[in-house]
Amino acid sequence: MEKLIPLTIHDLAKITNFRSGEVKFGEKMQTVPKGKNVNEFLNECDAQFVLFGIPEDIGVRANYGRPGTVSAWESTIKSIANLQHNRFCKGNQVLVLGHLDTTEEMDEAKSLDFNNSDQRKKLSGLVEKVDKEVAHIIFQIVKSGKIPIVIGGGHNNAYGNIKGTALAKGKSINAVNFDAHSDFRILEGRHSGNGFSYAFDEGFLKKYFVFGLHESYTSKSVLHEIKKLEDRVRINTYDEIKIRKEKDFNKEIERAYHFINNDCYGIEIDLDSIPNIPSSAMTLSGFSVEELRQFIYFFGKNKNASYLHICEGAPDLGDEKNSHLVGKLIAYLTTDFIKAKSTLPD
């Protein structure tokens, strides 16, 4: 894991606001001891969940999106460190692994223009480099028997999550994606809009359910492709659930669950599905935070739930005075998942 920058116990202490009479997650979460082999510690430690950050927006840039997702990890780890460690959720269940070093790729990406076809190819090449590292790290986490909680970056990182998990499990996996977009676009070079289609094409993704597509932002060609693959790829739309009331939210959760729960699956969350959350494709219309939290808790309550990925949040694109709110939201979602998994019998 040469590209991993571990979060040390000292780093954690710096971002934890200690208060007399309280115990924070930052005081209880585990970190890899200095000088210890990361893979060895993954296998030895008793934490069930491994927190891992991907601070990049290269895939977003390659997909003509607004940069800013690079900032989600830093905001989130500060919020998680200051959660209360109590009987509802315990910090010692979590190993904070650290984050992927994307400095070199990000520096190069900032100088590239996605409107230039040659430079866009270079951006896609950078995404592939990140893919390789993400898949390797996720593979190691899952192989150790732990559950990755992946924070940040564009939705391009779904590919690495799926590939790494599938390789560790020795078989293709399923995925459910709470998203305004399918991210099932054509194989035109890697970016944040085709992580699932690449994983599907390469055999790492078996069955895929997109929950809450926005009808006005899904192309005819993508809808046609999904229709052809309906035995393995299914959708519902935000419009039919919340606007036209043709389908019930809870019944649709059940339908999605029954489609993917027969095998290991990843839970993918794109924050552009929630109104007013700073993201590369920020929206004013979408599901509520409470509905998203219910979604994560519901899908987390199954032994086949193999990882959680929360992406596309971009604190840098939000209100300066409230830039911490994206991290705070992701902290809520993270603990909802941990609570769901913690209710399962050993």
FIDO-73918 format. One line per 5 residues: number of its first residue (from 1); for each residue x, z, y of C-alpha. Coordinates in Angstrom, 2 decimals. Each point is the difference from the previous one (the first is absolute). Layout:
# FIDO-73918
NUM> X:Z:Y; ...
***
This chain:
# FIDO-73918
1> 0.00:0.00:0.00; 2.67:-1.09:2.46; -2.55:-0.82:2.73; -1.76:3.36:-0.18; 0.60:2.43:2.86
6> -0.87:3.41:-1.49; -1.80:2.57:2.13; 2.04:3.20:-0.17; -1.17:3.58:0.13; 1.57:0.19:3.49
11> -1.91:-3.10:1.15; -3.21:1.61:-1.22; 0.76:3.25:1.84; 0.53:-1.88:3.28; -3.50:-1.51:-0.07
16> -1.83:3.11:-1.25; -1.56:2.27:2.60; 0.53:3.44:-1.49; -2.52:2.69:0.92; -0.15:3.65:-0.99
21> -2.72:0.72:-2.56; -0.33:-3.65:-1.05; 1.61:-2.12:-2.70; 0.37:-3.73:0.70; 0.51:-2.90:-2.38
26> 3.45:-0.47:1.53; 1.01:3.41:-1.37; -1.16:-0.78:-3.52; 0.48:-3.73:-0.66; 2.96:-0.89:-2.17
31> 2.88:-2.27:0.98; 2.88:-1.46:-1.99; 2.90:2.50:0.22; 3.13:-1.26:1.72; 2.38:-1.64:-2.48
36> -2.66:-0.19:-2.71; -0.71:-3.31:-1.72; -3.44:-1.14:1.16; -1.12:-1.36:-3.37; 1.12:3.15:-1.80
41> -1.88:2.21:2.46; -3.13:-2.14:-0.31; 0.00:0.73:-3.71; 0.83:3.70:0.40; -2.21:1.19:2.85
46> -3.49:1.36:-0.62; -1.69:-1.73:2.96; -2.86:-2.28:-1.05; 0.05:-2.20:3.11; 2.84:-1.88:1.67
51> -0.32:-0.84:3.69; 1.84:-3.17:1.02; 0.06:-1.85:3.33; 0.49:-3.68:0.84; 0.68:-0.34:3.74
56> -0.29:-3.76:0.54; -2.24:-2.64:1.56; 1.79:-3.11:-1.25; -2.90:-1.10:-2.21; -2.40:0.46:2.93
61> 2.21:-2.18:2.23; 0.16:-2.67:-2.72; -3.84:0.06:-0.11; -0.42:-0.52:3.78; -1.00:3.65:0.44
66> 0.87:2.53:2.69; 3.17:1.98:-0.81; -0.17:3.79:-0.01; -0.47:1.16:-3.59; 3.67:1.01:-0.05
71> -1.00:3.22:1.82; -2.52:1.39:-2.52; 2.44:1.82:-2.28; 1.58:2.15:2.72; -3.40:0.98:1.40
76> -1.39:0.78:-3.45; 2.82:2.13:-1.35; -0.18:2.20:3.11; -3.74:0.49:-0.53; 0.32:0.71:-3.72
81> 2.82:2.50:0.58; -2.33:2.02:2.21; -2.99:0.14:-2.32; -0.95:3.47:-1.21; 1.19:0.90:-3.50
86> -2.97:1.87:-1.47; -2.28:0.25:-3.04; -1.64:-3.35:0.83; 3.22:-2.02:-0.07; 3.56:1.07:-0.70
91> 3.14:-1.52:1.47; 2.15:0.75:-3.04; -1.93:-2.68:-1.90; 1.81:-2.57:2.13; 3.54:-1.34:-0.10
96> 0.92:-1.74:3.26; 2.33:-2.73:-1.18; 0.76:-1.51:3.40; -0.31:-3.53:1.33; 1.30:-3.48:-0.63
101> 2.85:-1.06:2.26; -1.37:-3.16:1.63; 2.29:0.08:3.07; 1.88:-3.18:-0.84; -3.14:-2.00:-0.85
106> -1.92:1.32:3.03; 2.85:-0.89:2.38; 0.05:-3.54:-1.34; -3.80:-0.31:0.05; -0.21:0.97:3.68
111> 2.05:-3.07:0.93; -2.19:-2.42:-1.97; -3.01:-1.91:1.32; -2.84:-0.30:-2.54; -1.29:-3.09:1.82
116> 3.17:-1.84:-0.99; -0.40:-1.22:-3.60; 3.68:0.40:-0.89; 0.17:3.49:1.47; -3.25:0.93:-1.73
121> 1.65:-0.93:-3.31; 2.79:2.41:0.88; -2.60:2.70:0.66; -1.49:-0.65:-3.44; 3.48:0.30:-1.48
126> 0.39:3.39:1.65; -3.35:1.09:-1.45; 1.28:-0.98:-3.45; 3.04:2.22:0.51; -2.26:2.93:0.87
131> -2.22:-0.87:-3.01; 2.97:0.36:-2.33; 0.95:3.43:1.31; -3.57:1.32:0.06; -0.65:-1.15:-3.57
136> 3.23:1.66:-1.19; -0.79:3.36:1.63; -3.64:0.01:-1.16; 1.19:-0.88:-3.52; 2.31:3.03:-0.03
141> -2.72:2.35:1.29; -2.64:-1.15:-2.49; 2.50:-0.11:-2.88; 0.74:3.69:0.65; -3.67:0.81:-0.54
146> -0.70:0.67:3.68; -2.67:-1.47:2.29; 1.23:-1.88:3.09; -1.69:0.50:3.36; 1.31:-2.88:2.10
151> -0.31:0.11:3.78; 0.48:-2.68:2.56; 1.02:-3.56:0.47; -2.19:-3.05:-0.25; -2.26:-0.78:-2.92
156> 2.73:-2.27:-1.35; 1.27:3.15:-1.74; -2.97:-0.06:-2.40; 2.03:-2.57:-1.95; 2.93:2.38:-0.57
161> -2.34:2.87:-0.87; -1.84:-2.08:-2.59; 3.14:-1.58:-1.46; 1.91:3.29:-0.21; -2.92:1.81:-1.61
166> -0.69:-2.84:-2.46; 3.66:-0.13:-1.08; 0.09:3.78:-0.47; -3.23:-0.05:-2.02; 1.12:-3.04:-1.99
171> -3.21:-1.92:0.76; -1.97:-1.53:2.86; -2.13:2.42:2.04; -3.24:-0.11:2.00; -0.51:0.70:3.70
176> -2.81:0.93:2.35; 0.53:-0.84:3.66; -1.98:1.58:2.86; 0.56:-2.74:2.55; -1.60:-2.26:2.58
181> 2.08:-2.86:-1.46; 0.70:-1.17:-3.54; 3.76:-0.52:0.40; -0.50:-2.64:-2.69; 1.20:-2.97:2.03
186> 1.89:-2.98:-1.34; 3.56:0.27:-1.34; 1.66:-1.37:3.13; 2.92:2.43:0.20; -0.30:3.76:0.05
191> -1.82:1.82:2.79; -2.56:2.79:0.43; -2.92:-2.28:-0.84; 0.95:-0.99:-3.55; 1.44:3.02:-1.79
196> -2.86:0.08:-2.50; -0.07:-3.75:-0.65; 3.74:0.02:-0.76; -0.35:3.04:-2.30; -2.94:-1.71:-1.73
201> 1.81:-3.31:-0.38; 3.09:1.68:-1.48; -2.01:1.99:-2.54; 0.46:3.51:1.41; -3.60:0.30:1.25
206> -2.71:-0.28:-2.65; -3.29:0.86:1.73; -0.56:0.32:3.74; -2.94:1.29:2.03; -0.14:-0.40:3.80
211> -2.33:2.56:1.56; -1.59:-0.72:3.37; 1.17:-3.50:0.95; -0.98:-1.07:3.50; -1.89:-3.26:-0.48
216> 1.02:-1.51:3.34; 3.69:0.48:-0.74; 0.19:-1.38:-3.53; 0.69:-3.72:-0.36; -2.13:-2.38:-2.03
221> 3.00:-0.91:-2.16; 0.69:3.64:-0.91; -3.68:0.60:-0.84; 0.04:-3.13:-2.17; 3.14:1.14:-1.84
226> -1.45:3.46:-0.63; -3.23:-1.55:-1.29; 2.00:-2.00:-2.56; 1.67:3.20:-1.21; -3.03:2.30:-0.04
231> 0.70:1.28:-3.49; 3.20:1.56:1.42; -0.49:0.09:3.78; -3.13:1.39:1.66; -1.08:0.96:3.49
236> -2.71:1.52:2.10; -0.32:-0.28:3.76; -0.34:2.50:2.82; -2.82:-2.11:1.43; -2.19:0.16:-3.12
241> 0.53:3.76:-0.34; -0.18:1.28:3.57; -1.63:-2.73:2.09; -2.61:-1.69:-2.20; -0.38:3.05:-2.29
246> -0.26:-2.27:-3.05; 2.30:2.25:-2.00; 0.51:3.76:-0.12; 3.45:1.43:0.80; 0.04:2.51:-2.87
251> -1.35:-2.46:-2.55; 2.65:-2.52:1.07; 2.71:2.62:-0.49; -1.33:0.47:-3.53; -0.03:-3.77:-0.59
256> 3.60:-0.38:1.18; 1.04:2.99:-2.09; -1.52:-1.37:-3.21; 1.76:-3.32:0.62; 3.51:1.47:0.17
261> -0.01:3.46:-1.61; 0.63:-1.10:-3.59; 3.74:-0.28:0.69; 2.66:1.34:2.36; -0.83:-0.87:3.59
266> 1.38:0.30:3.49; -2.03:1.15:3.02; 0.81:-2.15:3.02; -1.21:1.05:3.46; 0.28:-2.21:3.08
271> -0.71:1.92:3.18; -1.26:-3.14:1.76; -3.27:0.68:-1.85; -0.68:3.04:2.24; -1.18:-0.45:3.63
276> 2.37:0.85:2.84; 3.00:0.80:-2.21; 3.12:-1.60:1.49; 1.04:-2.71:-2.46; 1.23:-3.59:-0.08
281> -3.62:-1.22:-0.33; -1.81:2.81:1.84; -3.80:-0.13:-0.16; -3.00:1.48:1.80; -2.31:-0.35:-3.01
286> 0.55:1.52:-3.41; -0.51:2.90:-2.38; 0.33:3.58:1.23; 2.96:2.27:-0.65; -2.30:2.20:-2.11
291> -0.97:-2.95:-2.20; 3.65:-0.90:-0.49; 0.83:3.58:-0.94; -2.87:0.04:-2.52; 1.28:-3.31:-1.42
296> 3.51:1.37:-0.56; -1.26:3.23:-1.53; -2.34:-1.89:-2.33; 2.64:-2.41:-1.29; 2.65:2.72:-0.18
301> -2.03:1.98:-2.55; 1.18:-2.03:-2.97; 3.13:0.21:-2.14; 0.41:-3.77:0.41; 0.48:0.29:3.78
306> 3.73:-0.74:0.05; 0.90:-0.10:3.69; -1.38:0.16:3.55; 1.18:-2.36:2.73; -1.10:0.47:3.64
311> 1.15:-2.82:2.23; -0.39:-1.96:3.24; -0.29:3.09:2.20; 1.95:-0.58:3.22; 0.34:3.07:2.26
316> 2.14:-2.05:2.42; -3.05:-2.15:0.79; -2.18:2.98:0.91; -0.46:2.34:2.92; 3.34:1.60:0.89
321> -1.62:3.41:0.50; -1.62:-0.12:-3.45; 2.59:-1.87:-2.03; -0.01:2.86:-2.54; -3.56:-0.77:-1.10
326> 0.92:-2.80:-2.42; 2.37:2.36:-1.80; -2.64:2.72:0.01; -2.55:-2.39:-1.56; 2.46:-1.05:-2.71
331> 0.70:3.69:-0.70; -3.73:0.57:-0.59; -0.13:-2.98:-2.37; 3.11:1.16:-1.84; -1.39:3.47:-0.66
336> -3.36:-1.45:-1.08; 1.86:-1.91:-2.71; 2.07:3.02:-1.02; -3.13:2.17:-0.23; -1.75:-2.64:-2.12
341> 2.89:-0.29:-2.44; 0.48:3.76:-0.12; -3.54:0.47:-1.37; 0.88:-1.95:-3.14; 0.75:1.93:-3.21
346> 3.60:-0.08:-1.23
***
